[in-house]
Structure formats: C-alpha cells, structure tokens
Amino acid sequence: MSLLPPLGAPAAHAASAVSPASAASTVSTGENGPESRPVYSYENAIRESVWVDTRVDGDTDGRTDRVAVDIVRPREPARQGRRVPVIMDASPYYSCCGRGNESQTKTYDAAGNPVRFPLFYDNYFVPRGYATVLVDLAGTNRSDGCTDIGGRSDIQSAKAVVDWLNGRATAYTTRTGTRTVRASWSNGATGMIGKSYDGTIANGVAATGVKGLKTIVPIGAISSWYDYYFAKGAALFDSGPDGLADAVESDDAHARCAAVQRRLVEGAPRSGDWTGLWSARNYVPDAGKVRASVFAVHGAQDLNVRTKHLGQWWNALADAGVERKIWLSQTGHVDPFDFRRGEWVRTLHRWFDHYLVGLDNGIEREPMADVERAPDQWSTDRVWPPSGTRQTTLRPRGGATAGVGVLGTERAEPGATESFTDDPALSEADWAARIDTSTPGKAGFTTGPLTKDLRLSGSGTVTVTATPSTTSAHLSAVLVDLGPATIRDYTAAGEGITTLDRRSCWGSSTAGDSACFKETAADRASVDYTVFSRGWADLGHAAADGKGRPLTPGKAYTITLDLAATDHVVPAGHRLGLIIAGTDAGLLEPPSTTPRLTLDLPRTSARLPLVGGAPKAAAAPTRTVATPPLKGVRAPHHRTPLPSEPTRY
C-alpha cells in the first residue's frame, strides 16, 4: 500500500481553530510568533481527582465503571471565570510501571490528593494556561473495570473524559459516591498525548470522532493490535494481550477480571488467525472519522511498536485529509524528550498553542516532516513521503554462488531458484553480516555500488513465491544499506540514547513534583551495514482470509510481506541489499518445524517507495570474493510485550 499523501490537497479534517481571546492575557510575541507565556503559579495550582463514568460495565458487577482522573490546572483563570484547554495522557502505567526515561509513577498525599504527575507536561504547560489531565485506564491504579488491551473499555476510559470536559458525561468526587462534579473550568479543547500504549489510546479515541478532541500526539503508538502481536500470522511475541493485561491491572482488578482475561485468550489464538477481537482493536479503518490534527512521532528502528503501525495509520489519515505532522528518528522505542529535547519542547508548545489555544503561529504551514539522517542530524520535507516518491519494483536474480545474488530491475530467468534452511538461532544481524557469503540460512541479493544517493521513503512490500519442505514455515524480508555509517545503537539498552547524570529543567517545580529530568546523549555505533526495514509472515497464512493452514510440502505458495515504513538514504558508493530468510531471531517466534524453502526467483519481487525511481548502480559482481563478516549493531534481543527497560514504556 502506497504511503503517498494527496500532495497539495486541502485538509478536509483540519482541526478548527479555538478562539484565543480567552487566553489573551497569557500570550506574547516570541521568536516564532505569538505564544503562551508562563504567567501562572504552578505551586499554587489546583490539584484534584474526579472519577468519570465510562458508561461501560467491563467487570460486570452491575454498575458502570468509573475511571480515576487526576488534574492539575492553574488557579488564577478559575478565579477570573476563564476556562482553559486540556492536555491529556491516558495510560495503564501510572502505578505498575511508570512513565518516561525515569519510570515516574503518580504519587498522592495522605488524603489521596495528587502530588506528582509523571513527565514534564504539567510543569511546563500549567503555568502557560493549560490543564494537565492524567487518566488511569479501566482496571488500573485507582479505576474501576478491567483492562481489555485497546478494546472498548480502554478507549471509552479516555473518550468519556473528553466527553466530560465538554459537558457530555458525568464525573463524581469519589470512586463510589453520588456527588457529581462538572468541568466548568474547561473550554472543551483537548489534546491527547502519550508514548506507546498511551499514544495508542490517543489513536483509538481520535478514531471515534469524538467532538472536542482537537489534536493528538501519538509517540511510538499502535494502530492495529493484531499487527503488534502478529505479522501476517507469524507470532512476534511469546505471549498475547492477556499477558499485558495481567501486568498492568491493579491487584483488585485481578480478582474481578478473570472473564475478561479469558476472552482475551480465546479471542487471540496463538495461531495468528484474524478474529473479531482484532477487528475491534484496529483503528485504521476508522481514520475517516478523525476530527483531530495528528502529530506522529516514531523511531524508525522501533522493534517494539514497529513502524508498520505508523505507516498504515499515516496513509489512512492522508487519504482522509487529516492535518498531520511527523518526526521520524533513528532511535528505537524512545520519547522525543529523550532524543531531541529542546526542539521537542519548543515544537510541542507551538503545536498545542495553535490547536488548543488558537494562536496563528504558522506551525501548520511549516514542513510536514522532520527525519533524523544521522545521530542528531535532521532534515525536513514539505510533505511526507516527499514529492517524486513512487513504488518501484526491484527483482532478485541468482549469482555465481548459491545464496549470493543480484538485486536489480531485470526479472530472473524462468526456473531460477535459491534455497535456504530456517535456522531460528540466526537473526537479521547474522544474515546481513554475511550477505556476500554463501550461508545455508538465508538468500541475499544486492545491487552494485550506487552511482548516486538512493532514498526510500514510506512503506514497501516483498512478494515471495516459496516451496516449503515441511508443514509450517515463517519468512523474513530485510532491507540493508551495505556501507559504513555512524548510527544510533538501537539494539542497546537505551535503544539509541545514553542517560546522563546531569539534569535540565523544563517548567516549574514543587517539593513533590520536579521539572528537572536527566539529560541524554546519542548512543552511537560505527557499522559496515544498516538494516533499515523488515517484514515477516507465516507462509501458512498465504490465503487472503486471515486463516492459517498447514502447508503441503513440495507445493509452491505466494505471499506478500509488508515492510515497515522507513525513510532512509543509501548513499552513493553503498549497495542496497534484500535478504529473504526464515525466523528472525529475537524478533519472530519460530514455526513448529524447521523447513527448507526454495524461492521461485522470477515470481519474487520487492516494491519499494523510491524517491526518483530505480537505483543507478554499477555492474553487480559476477563472482563472490571471500570477505570477513561485516560489522553492525548487535543482534536484536528477545522482546516481549512487557518491556523491561524503562525507556520502552
């Protein structure tokens, strides 16, 4: 599926401007035009909690669930009878796991009043006239109900709060009491933000078309929960959504949510088959309902929430004419506060000022895309993918040595094949390091050295026709830039960043909530190759109905693997490589058998989003010269949907 947006088309769903009149006293002219200024006291801000009725009885206890909503808002506008906009982060992680690089959790005083709000949003934006609202998803921390991993209960947990902020839902002063409370201080304009699960909820709420949600800022967010756990039938993790629910639910939710857990298990079979559970957790088909603008941020090397989620969501939003902006970094699953802090805070400030306060600061007219080319080196594009990007077909052909072939525009001769045997112990790093060497576990195809830079921007596909020797088989397709470079080490613990001891401060602090956070630096690695896009599939899911079937040994099957979205420049002098193999160790669960797969090369091809057309390459080598293994980053380590490092939440 092409990621090309309708270039030059008007935004049919542009977020409506909010009148800035109510915020006039907080606004002054800065370097980038009008901006909200920190004129209100953070120390004296109102800190309170309410419980919003979701109108869903997820735990079937006979009463609708209430979710806990912690609020910090400036006191002065309330005294003046003025209303303020809202920045909201709805999360399941506020007590179990924490938020941000320092794994901050919410804290409360002895009376249960909120004290610390994780991250910097409250410290920075409350003095500028915003309220910050943190929502405990159903079944977590201080909320009723059960966690259902992106389903109705999760999405309604946050949507109901947007409704309450706009006077359409009911909130209570306590979890079980009858005294109601109105959001009379809110002007209804809400922006949702969050990384990972939190950003996923923002996507899902926006896809309901709820009124009052003016913008979302999803960071490393999921767009389809099936694509988080499976890649066309192949399992990406060794557990399903029930495992994640078990990890984030509160202790008392565990006791009442067994039925929901059972439905998660039954609805998400480890076979990788598509079920109704996945349809209910796929937000992409509802992109046309989105009223909010979207500022999407993702790590191009995110191996937790892979950029397939970004690509398909971005494409659907483009088709719907939604106003949007994108940052694409070289990191893994990392918040932009930790890879481009100063520019991120400035840009986010201007984004919220425009879409929530209504200031005409021009941010919506600026380049759509910021892309990190090397550690801390960024380029911009007016639209993304850029003008001139076209899906271009490249084809593999055999070479003089088995398993070491050529990638170009010419089709292989009829009957040409390459074979490999799945080795679940080998990863993409192992394959790429020996792409020029005949090895039994992969087939590699490369262009000759390019005569000019080649940019790939967007999503591609690889269509494979393969004959298995056993009744099950998994396939991996990997794109590799073969040449020396300095990159962020995305497979290291920090996924491209190193956390430093010194701190920088972003906003105002109190004794219980500091605005000062540990600084970070790029974690660099010098490499001889860079894997920059991947796709996986279970060959038994070759049929289009989403159901897997045992393979017939000796029978040819054709399947298309979706490559994750990317934006990568293969420099002149480097080579572009395509690797086709079996299990990608550390990223893909192995099949039940160990197959040998024979590729039908004339019926195998890659459709790649190339800027400017097919690569200009020197003549590909006709024979293989023995070379030592190339140097890359370490092999991807095994990942689960319950990340162990704080930066992955």
C-alpha angles and dihedrals in degrees: 000000000000119000093203110131121216095272113224093001117140117252104255091191100040110158112256115246119253116226108256093205094097090055097043095116092056096049129094135159114268136175091288099039129270115001140170113258131212099254100137130081116254093188092057095041120130112259115190145146131224133176115229120207108236093194087229125110097204096162093045094229093139097259131082116256124257121208123209115244119192116199136191116183137161114271098211099066090051090055089050093049091246124139127224137208123248135236108198133191114185112194145160091211105072095105108013103048115357135231132267135007091311096047095237118189129195116269130199137195124243091277093053096255116144117259110164123038112194119241128016102281095100095042093051105033105036092067086051094059103269131121118225116214123190116192126201105217116233113287094020135101108329099351132106124233133041135293111249100178104245096336132120096295094050095048094042089051089069100028091057089056091053087050091050091050087055096046097256102108139046128249131186133210091233138027095252105017131104102227109111128209132200128215091234089153094060124089088203097245105129133182120191121208136172148129126249111334090011093053089046090059089051089055091048095048092048089052089061090064092231113182117241096035099116101173143359130206107198113186117196088341134171120241098181122022092208089061089052093058102028142029108210091319099323114116115239095187136033093238139038138229092292089068092054092046090052091053099050103037120103120248094256091048089058089062096052104033104067092114092053091048090051091052090051090054095045094044096049106051116190087235088084093236118154112249139174089266089065094045089057090052098047110100097178098086089055096054088110089068093058112119096172129086113246128221103186122194123186141161110240087215096046104140093177102054097018122212091252083085092054094045099052093042093048092049093050092048090050091052088051093050095241117166106247147168131191141203116191115187134186091241133100121236096337134139115240088235084072101044105033104012106164096043091043095055092046093048095044090049091054092044094054092041090057101042101032104030098029099235116162097226095143098240092131089058095052125095111301098221139048113189126186109227098178131355106310093350114116137184130191136220129198089224132007126258087030126246111276096038112138135173104252126187119231122182135206122231132182123259136204092280127055113260094008108097146155130265117207145111098284121096118238117252117268112278096021113143143173125199138200138170120233112248109186090196093066126083136195087267091059092048096047094046089060101032091128093050128078106246127166097234103063148020116228129194126186140181119230118258108305118245092210139016115286119205123198112195124176133003130328139183137221118210114203131188108197138167114214127208094211140040096265135039140166125207133206128192119194132184116211134191104213109206141073119293144149111239140164110274096241095174094058122096094269092046092230102338137083117210114227131207097238123084137215125203127230111185136337128328140209130196089265101037121043123198090205120101135180113268123233139207133202114274100220131199130186110222142175093216139020125209103211108168136025142181135185139191144170108240089215088068093061091119116089096235097083093244125121124224135185112266124240108233111237094023121115119235130189121210135163119226118207112228117216116254115265145165110210136151117214101204125227109274093032124099129233114228135194119198123192116191143134128259115012099215114229092018107049131044111234123247122252092260136038104242134190109221127203116202120215096217099196088056095046122085145149125230107202132182099241123180106225099005137272120002121264104227137174117245111297115243116268094206136031120250114205109251133174116252114284119244121245138148117297119282115279109266123228112281131196131191087258103068115208099203116077093229091065097065 
